[in-house]
Amino acid sequence: MNEKLKIVKGSANVFRDMGEKDTDVKQTKALLAAEIIRILDKEKLSVRAAEKVSGYNYSDFSRIRNAELTRFTIDKLMMITNALNRKVTVKISVSKYRGSNLNHAV
């Protein structure tokens, strides 16, 4: 196949690029889950060991490892991260979507 591929610059949010709803929430959850997995890997913690260390159920860690994040809120993922002896720092930046136009009713 000699098809030309078109290169498109993404938005840095794969959920937005795929046209999903609640993209910022999903992206934030995914980033927090990735950090939790990174901590578990660095500390060589199984899901059962993570349960003992954090007090959160091993099934939560299993779901996080499998990217099953629908049951989690952002604050719960932050609390799990804190329970693994890590501090979460949040930086908020708000910007307008490209091409968006709000019509204000008067």
Secondary structure, 3 states (H helix, E strand, C coil): CCCCCCCCCCCCCHHHHCCCCCHHHHHHHHHHHHHHHHHHHHCCCCHHHHHHHHCCCHHHHHHHHCCCCCCCCHHHHHHHHHHCCCCCCCCCCCCCCCCCCCCCCC
